[in-house]
């Protein structure tokens, strides 16, 4: 009895001693440089967003914010690095959705994104669009479905297996009963090149990647796979509208995360500052000009979004027996 009481007393005293230290650490955050880990090579869409955010975040926090590229394995190497880092707010992940809501369902990535990482805020949405070769006898996604049901063998190319672009194709096949063949390419550029050459029928790609060939008429746009039209093309129909497929949507996004265990006060501080930056006129215009739409939602909203999409894509991955290199 006495031993139990003594142990409880010691634990209580220890917690009292630790609490002020933790409070001071949070109150003085940040007191040293912060890293933003980009799990992709320099120059890509995620890297562009990260480097746009870093300077104003440094100014807001009063410490250097350094962007570090840790590419490999579809973004999971960099995500694993952050998941295993100290939960002190000095290592932040900016990830595309694949490493968070798709790939962990199909192979061991060394972390559980729902328990190893805390969502801070969604940074941007990237509009995904269905585009077609000029000669394809289709002006809408409803026409594409009609061609497929008439026995026309169609192919849809994307930037790779497990990408949101790929899943947009598989969702259409699942919901519309189509049999469009998915062909993974190593990037959006090569796929669009073959589309312009009429070697393939369809491509699901980001609007920013498709903007140049759309402008010169080398390809035609059919619909966006997103839940609403992109700001830059407000009249563009969604697949759900065009093909009468209620509930169909597939979007690409990027978001900020920190390791699980990071104090809530630090998570909230990062959310507040990053959201302000995303909604600032300068950064917002910079991102919109590059085909990305700034978001900046709350910790709670982004957490719900990540959980919802993880469940959605996990189920889809099982249905289609998704494999990722």
Steps between C-alpha positions, in 0.01 A plus 500: 500500500779739600700403190204571276439837665869593471510406130186706429646797687825482304312482169290798596807701596672403175202618295503831682866545419458404133193716438679837541784385274250396228310826536818704467609301193167566331497865601844562350431305179673534268849556630699343214470437124207297365515248217228445241554155351391469136484128410549569128779640281556876457290676239183295535158616612556423870842665497358816342237533773748430779745762377219753466397445863846483662609869483180652642481224763855585604401866534191410704684268740821698528721201413649362177272255321705271278356285221662156469419260216491133601361327190434133441238225506210723394554738789504239775872535583462863598171433679660221704787731595257753645283237668807378690634847587484670839147638557620849579377704205840533335442240227197553277380291206340641187359197321281413206207274583651176365743445787223571751175347373591250226841331507494396869202276413693295245847458643700546819628857514636493855236727650124526550399844372186505716690441824859610425420843357280793603330694217567875532319643197429425137724725295356479150268315269617417150220468248502169313345498154406243239644599162470325164670483163335741254370223276314309771125515436420626847424848631417395855548217746149380420621452141804306625276263694276453194801411285618246757155340526485484120809281503766759417825404676627810677818563693562763767854592592624654824820595677526160670348222710353612829479865401172686548490519119507119483232469766280742306501248213428204725216683673337566164528132407352399834213750502409509130574136419745602230808301399743778417856367507735686731855548370751645748763737364806640675361847537232721351721644226560174311131407522390834359757476221352167386149642532591792273634244254168310514680187619264475797139603563480667839721639776413593855740776596537815705359811338834676534673228295229507233482878470747543211361231264146613582590857410634403158220255423716187498257324735146562624363511853195296602449550874665535837510200730467729801193581705475845340640698209845655549508876562681557173230313300172558687283377209673161476266211580589239759494131411216459748293759312600399148453127545226508767724321751401644837777458754782475245802717581876471501730789581869547555609692809800584712501547875720572799560244775710468818599190699245354740557627852571857393344730766160634397611857562775460238262333253256788544775760457618342176143474373432867576814627327482273196131575442573874514775457242285289266225762510733796454456678163861446391524127570144433388563664162833320461334162554194572287722613214664156512180299488468429871221628723596598856282354775619553858239317708486422873683215671167329570374535142821374346513208744147395401590533133808280534305230686214507248726478196718231658193282548374576148827425324575201722176335392562588135856365515367164622229483235742558214792306655718808476876448489761772527869467416 
